[in-house]
Amino acid sequence: MGDYHVHLHPHTPRPDSPPPGVYPKGHVDAYVDRALSRGATEVGFTEHMHRFVDLEHVAAGFWNTGESADLSERSRRYYYDELNLRLDRYTEAVLGARDRGLPVLLGLEVDFLPGRMEKILDILASYPFDYLIGSVHWIGSWAVDHDGMTDEFERRGVRRSYEDYFRLVADLAESGIVQVLAHPDVVKKFGHRCEAEPVDLYRRVVDAARRGGVAFEVSSAGLRYEAMEPYPAPTLLRMCHEAGVPITLASDAHYPDQAADRFRTLVRYARAAGYRSRLRFDTGGGQELVPLPDPDDDGDWPPPDGA
């Protein structure tokens, strides 16, 4: 199995985290070793697009929407605080690990910034990515999954926040610019929930994913936050299965010890929604559906370690 959403640099460094943009010996290996110990067979690295200085000239300023000067300023600071990586160094680190025989894929987590994607993709086309995952982190000037901006849920209201978020996810799904939708309902990250489950919004995204030929990521990251469940929600994942939308598996790890986090739990979750296969990527961009293992067959898994 592949963990297809992994980052080499955290947002909040630990004492043992390397400086941003530095890839010391054994750093990539630590993620791979941890993932393999939990049942993964390969790791796809997908660093955040917005962190790369190579894209500043086409991405910066997206927060200037005129809707809220306060949100614009907070997003501007957030963007520049994290603008500290280079695409050449990142790709060299991952491809170098592959050359050493590690089972890794080169990916990128692409922020959906309407009106800027054509220029962004022109730059990314110069790099040998095996696949791209797409995320909605910003609704205009609002960083919806940033813990310093949760007050916006109160200003907009939860239902409108979900409407604004899923409208962008549906546009991303149908755009054809990525192969996977990352954490597709991350709007629930901090525990904000609609009074009634927004099945109508789910339907819009599922239909867009089917038309756009994009997969849904099933991620354990939500279990590490107030959402207290994987992404996507059980109802949304069942709707994806009924519509024939394929899935990938992911941890959204930002530290080595999070790689393939709770993968047994994740596979059980996907199988409970009806899935018996998942999407696998090859180097060079190939993809195929492969069987989803039985998490209770210990012949297919290493000894459990809290996963």
Solvent accessible surface area in square Angstrom, and as a share of the most:
residue,aa,sasa,rsa
1,M,15,0.07
2,G,1,0.01
3,D,0,0.00
4,Y,2,0.01
5,H,0,0.00
6,V,0,0.00
7,H,1,0.00
8,L,0,0.00
9,H,1,0.01
10,P,9,0.06
11,H,78,0.35
12,T,97,0.56
13,P,83,0.52
14,R,91,0.33
15,P,148,0.93
16,D,122,0.63
17,S,24,0.16
18,P,17,0.11
19,P,84,0.53
20,P,58,0.36
21,G,6,0.06
22,V,70,0.40
23,Y,45,0.17
24,P,61,0.39
25,K,210,0.89
26,G,35,0.33
27,H,20,0.09
28,V,8,0.05
29,D,31,0.16
30,A,40,0.31
31,Y,1,0.00
32,V,1,0.01
33,D,88,0.46
34,R,81,0.30
35,A,0,0.00
36,L,71,0.35
37,S,47,0.30
38,R,24,0.09
39,G,12,0.11
40,A,4,0.03
41,T,80,0.46
42,E,16,0.07
43,V,0,0.00
44,G,0,0.00
45,F,0,0.00
46,T,0,0.00
47,E,0,0.00
48,H,7,0.03
49,M,1,0.00
50,H,4,0.02
51,R,6,0.02
52,F,0,0.00
53,V,62,0.35
54,D,40,0.21
55,L,2,0.01
56,E,59,0.27
57,H,143,0.64
58,V,18,0.10
59,A,1,0.01
60,A,29,0.23
61,G,16,0.15
62,F,21,0.09
63,W,10,0.03
64,N,106,0.55
65,T,65,0.38
66,G,78,0.75
67,E,82,0.37
68,S,25,0.16
69,A,90,0.70
70,D,82,0.43
71,L,2,0.01
72,S,14,0.09
73,E,65,0.29
74,R,46,0.17
75,S,0,0.00
76,R,95,0.35
77,R,116,0.42
78,Y,38,0.14
79,Y,1,0.00
80,Y,87,0.33
81,D,111,0.58
82,E,13,0.06
83,L,26,0.13
84,N,50,0.25
85,L,1,0.00
86,R,98,0.36
87,L,0,0.00
88,D,45,0.23
89,R,117,0.43
90,Y,1,0.00
91,T,9,0.05
92,E,116,0.52
93,A,20,0.16
94,V,0,0.00
95,L,47,0.23
96,G,29,0.28
97,A,1,0.01
98,R,62,0.23
99,D,124,0.64
100,R,146,0.53
101,G,62,0.59
102,L,34,0.17
103,P,50,0.31
104,V,5,0.03
105,L,6,0.03
106,L,0,0.00
107,G,0,0.00
108,L,0,0.00
109,E,0,0.00
110,V,0,0.00
111,D,1,0.01
112,F,17,0.07
113,L,7,0.03
114,P,81,0.51
115,G,88,0.85
116,R,67,0.25
117,M,18,0.08
118,E,140,0.63
119,K,132,0.56
120,I,0,0.00
121,L,46,0.23
122,D,97,0.50
123,I,38,0.19
124,L,5,0.03
125,A,84,0.65
126,S,92,0.60
127,Y,56,0.21
128,P,79,0.50
129,F,31,0.13
130,D,8,0.04
131,Y,4,0.01
132,L,23,0.12
133,I,0,0.00
134,G,1,0.01
135,S,1,0.01
136,V,2,0.01
137,H,14,0.06
138,W,7,0.02
139,I,12,0.06
140,G,34,0.33
141,S,0,0.00
142,W,0,0.00
143,A,0,0.00
144,V,2,0.01
145,D,21,0.11
146,H,52,0.23
147,D,108,0.56
148,G,39,0.38
149,M,3,0.01
150,T,41,0.24
151,D,75,0.39
152,E,6,0.03
153,F,3,0.01
154,E,153,0.68
155,R,138,0.50
156,R,21,0.08
157,G,28,0.27
158,V,39,0.23
159,R,97,0.36
160,R,103,0.38
161,S,0,0.00
162,Y,8,0.03
163,E,49,0.22
164,D,15,0.08
165,Y,1,0.01
166,F,0,0.00
167,R,112,0.41
168,L,27,0.14
169,V,4,0.02
170,A,8,0.06
171,D,73,0.38
172,L,2,0.01
173,A,1,0.01
174,E,82,0.37
175,S,50,0.32
176,G,52,0.50
177,I,30,0.15
178,V,9,0.05
179,Q,57,0.26
180,V,1,0.00
181,L,2,0.01
182,A,3,0.03
183,H,5,0.02
184,P,1,0.01
185,D,2,0.01
186,V,5,0.03
187,V,2,0.01
188,K,3,0.01
189,K,29,0.12
190,F,34,0.14
191,G,34,0.33
192,H,46,0.20
193,R,109,0.40
194,C,18,0.11
195,E,192,0.86
196,A,75,0.58
197,E,86,0.38
198,P,6,0.04
199,V,69,0.40
200,D,81,0.42
201,L,5,0.03
202,Y,9,0.03
203,R,97,0.36
204,R,107,0.39
205,V,0,0.00
206,V,0,0.00
207,D,33,0.17
208,A,1,0.01
209,A,1,0.00
210,R,126,0.46
211,R,136,0.50
212,G,24,0.23
213,G,66,0.63
214,V,3,0.01
215,A,1,0.01
216,F,0,0.00
217,E,1,0.00
218,V,0,0.00
219,S,0,0.00
220,S,0,0.00
221,A,2,0.02
222,G,0,0.00
223,L,38,0.19
224,R,64,0.23
225,Y,89,0.34
226,E,103,0.46
227,A,5,0.04
228,M,144,0.64
229,E,32,0.14
230,P,7,0.04
231,Y,3,0.01
232,P,0,0.00
233,A,2,0.02
234,P,51,0.32
235,T,27,0.16
236,L,0,0.00
237,L,1,0.00
238,R,111,0.41
239,M,13,0.06
240,C,0,0.00
241,H,73,0.32
242,E,131,0.59
243,A,25,0.20
244,G,63,0.60
245,V,3,0.02
246,P,40,0.25
247,I,0,0.00
248,T,1,0.00
249,L,1,0.00
250,A,0,0.00
251,S,0,0.00
252,D,16,0.08
253,A,0,0.00
254,H,25,0.11
255,Y,31,0.12
256,P,42,0.26
257,D,66,0.34
258,Q,33,0.15
259,A,0,0.00
260,A,0,0.00
261,D,12,0.06
262,R,71,0.26
263,F,0,0.00
264,R,18,0.07
265,T,53,0.31
266,L,0,0.00
267,V,0,0.00
268,R,106,0.39
269,Y,38,0.15
270,A,0,0.00
271,R,56,0.20
272,A,87,0.67
273,A,13,0.10
274,G,26,0.25
275,Y,12,0.04
276,R,133,0.49
277,S,37,0.24
278,R,15,0.05
279,L,12,0.06
280,R,76,0.28
281,F,1,0.00
282,D,50,0.26
283,T,76,0.44
284,G,74,0.71
285,G,35,0.34
286,G,34,0.32
287,Q,93,0.41
288,E,85,0.38
289,L,108,0.54
290,V,27,0.16
291,P,111,0.70
292,L,6,0.03
293,P,29,0.18
294,D,59,0.31
295,P,3,0.02
296,D,99,0.51
297,D,63,0.33
298,D,95,0.49
299,G,73,0.71
300,D,85,0.44
301,W,19,0.07
302,P,40,0.25
303,P,114,0.72
304,P,91,0.57
305,D,62,0.32
306,G,72,0.69
307,A,16,0.13
